[in-house]
Amino acid sequence: MCQENQGIIRDGVDENRTIYDESWSSWEDMKRYGPASRWHRWLIAEILKTCGLGGIGSVLDFGCGNGVTTQFLSELFPDARMTGCDISRAGIEMARQRGGGGDSGSSWTTAPRFYRRNLI
């Protein structure tokens, strides 16, 4: 990837992180109760039902935001260890406060370097 594109991507990641860090607290109700978010969680559950997944030991929620979906996944897989990863420090802090880990615990991390180098 050329240097110019790397700069554009880095700037976009930084701009998105700022937007999310400044906005998560006002989006809390929308992410928990909004129709799109509820439908998203229903869709995840329906897809997972068709996969016949049992005995899941760990779940990675990449782009976990404030942890609402991670918490939902921990209810579907109560014995799994949950890991939430997001670019937003504010989202990760909200996820930590929420908990949302299975019986095996949970962990939360920001991953700006991973986003920049490995997702594109």
SVG drawing of the C-alpha trace seen along z (x, -y; Angstrom):
<svg xmlns="http://www.w3.org/2000/svg" viewBox="-37 -14 42 42">
<polyline fill="none" stroke="black" stroke-width="0.4" points="0.0,0.0 1.4,-3.4 2.3,-6.0 -0.4,-8.3 -3.2,-5.7 -1.7,-4.8 -2.0,-8.5 -5.6,-8.6 -6.5,-5.5 -4.7,-6.6 -6.5,-10.0 -9.9,-8.2 -9.3,-5.9 -8.3,-8.8 -11.4,-10.8 -13.7,-7.8 -12.2,-7.1 -12.8,-10.8 -16.5,-10.6 -17.1,-7.4 -15.3,-8.5 -17.4,-11.7 -20.7,-10.0 -21.0,-6.6 -22.6,-8.0 -25.4,-9.5 -25.9,-6.4 -26.4,-4.0 -30.2,-3.8 -30.2,-3.5 -27.7,-0.6 -29.7,1.2 -33.3,0.5 -33.3,-0.8 -35.0,1.3 -31.9,1.7 -29.9,2.9 -32.6,5.2 -32.9,6.6 -29.1,7.0 -29.1,9.1 -32.1,11.2 -30.4,11.8 -27.2,12.9 -29.2,15.4 -31.0,16.8 -27.8,17.3 -26.1,19.0 -29.1,21.3 -28.6,22.6 -24.9,23.2 -25.5,25.6 -22.7,24.1 -22.3,25.8 -19.5,25.8 -18.1,22.5 -15.0,21.7 -14.3,18.1 -15.9,15.3 -14.2,12.3 -16.4,9.4 -14.3,7.2 -15.7,3.8 -17.6,4.3 -18.4,0.6 -20.0,0.3 -20.3,4.0 -24.1,4.4 -23.7,7.2 -20.9,8.7 -23.2,8.9 -25.9,10.5 -23.4,13.1 -22.4,13.9 -26.0,14.7 -26.1,17.1 -22.8,18.6 -22.6,18.3 -19.5,20.5 -17.5,18.8 -14.7,16.3 -15.7,13.0 -13.1,10.6 -14.3,7.2 -12.1,5.1 -12.8,1.7 -11.1,-1.5 -13.0,-3.7 -11.6,-4.0 -15.0,-5.4 -16.8,-2.4 -14.4,0.0 -14.8,-1.8 -18.6,-1.5 -18.2,2.2 -16.0,2.8 -18.6,1.2 -21.3,3.3 -19.4,6.5 -20.8,9.0 -18.3,11.7 -19.2,15.4 -18.3,17.4 -14.7,17.6 -14.3,13.9 -14.0,11.2 -11.4,8.8 -11.7,5.5 -9.1,3.8 -8.6,0.9 -6.8,1.8 -5.8,-1.2 -2.7,0.4 -4.5,3.6 -7.2,1.6 -4.7,-0.4 -2.5,2.4 -4.6,5.6 -8.2,4.8 -7.7,3.3"/>
</svg>
